[in-house]
Amino acid sequence: MLKRKLQISGDALAQEIAGETVILDLASSTYFGIDETGTRIWQLLKQGMDLQEIHELMLAEFEVSPEALETDIMAFISQLQTAGLVGEAQDQ
Amino acid sequence: MAMNVSQSLQLLQQVDILLCGLLKGEKVPWENITFAQQAVLLDRINFHGVQTMIWTDVQHSNWPVETKAQLHEASLAIAGRELGHMHALGKVLRGLDEAKVAHILFKGTALAYTIYSNPVHRIRSDTDILVSEQDRTTATTILEASGFTACSSFMELLYYQQTWRLETGNGGQHAIDLHWRFNNSELLAGLFGIEELLARADTAVICGMQVKIPCKSDAVLIACLHKAVHDFSPYWVDGRMHLDGARLIWLYDLHLLISHFRVQDWNDLAEQAAAKGLGHICAAVLEEVREKFGTVMFLEGLEMLSGDSKGRATRYLDSSQAGRMWMDLCACQGWREKFLYAKKVFFPSEAYMRHKYANDKQWLPILYLRRTLGGIFRHAPADSHQT
């Protein structure tokens, strides 16, 4: 599940504020708000990391079990995909 | 319990001191804020345009959940608005670049993307762009092509700027103030020409592009002038008109600008302030900044500024409205320009008069007479805008 690389949609603009992020999807003119954990995942996606790398890095940053973190990451990614904010990276 | 005016003012001052403390990084526990202060706190935070900075400061504090929720919600809305605004602005800036229209961004947006740790912390209602008078038509074409519509100016007496708005579709809008001279006052407009500003300009990355902004010393002078002008020129916050230069965000801009200053910047500032006759005004505003935020300043630099003789611009800002009008008239080059200025002030267009006296269906000459007798001295603000 984690062996995937995703890329942020070119229509998604993001602005951080006090640890959270607001995303504007230009395609749908819709705003999304993401919390601190989601913001960290978003930052790492933006840096071009694949999900495995994100998982490993966040495991070192947060006190959480690997299974719980994977579940959280996948749930968040699923929401982003549903909203059209990320897609599979083309260089995969 | 009813309060008299002086008690109300005192209360607002106390809240302002408290907000300055927060902006300086001090902790302000909720129990240290009196009930009376709590009652006006959010209003005052909104007025000063510091919601996002205060939210960042107090999000983990013991402030009440409801208060924090309001600041949180406001901050997210401001962050969302910033995204939309910059997207809209990006189109305009790309258009100006492609058309090779020389331009410079000044005031809020220029500062937000240079001296603030997060541009969302510099809340603003619009972006100010200065172009040359020759490029005005091209710039307006670009604004139209980017979806902006010219505001039928509610103040036609603003001679040298026009507000353009873009409706967002969800009830919001983005605004760009296009200036073809630096200020609406004839006298102050002559202080900074676009060529001069561009010659000393810095470059900032805004909307992913290299954009010209005023150099640090020019930015300080412009910020001081802006603040001083609003001591007599109205501005609007959330639809309410204010007539004082009391907004903390303007002083905080200067606090950050000065915090980035080196000795050479002070020398540049003193030189430019003296050349433009703004030394006294600048020194007075910077003293206020120091008092409010404890900004570390180069004292010799402040002395250089306050030691200047009072220049024309300072005398203008110290004058009565009638005095400013006279000085603006004198600043017009040539008799034709003086005549046009007087005509605009005394006999603005019918459209303007009908808009201004919308509830009064009188014969037009009567409205002119009424304006001449009663409102002549409430004429064109030097730097009027919604904020």
Interface residues (C-beta under 8 A of the other chain):
Chain A: L13 A14 Q15 E16 I17 A18 G19 E20 V22 I23 L24 L26 S29 Y31 G33
Chain B: T52 W55 T56 Q59 S75 L76 I78 A79 G80 E82 L83 G84 M86 H87 N118 V120 T168 G169 N170
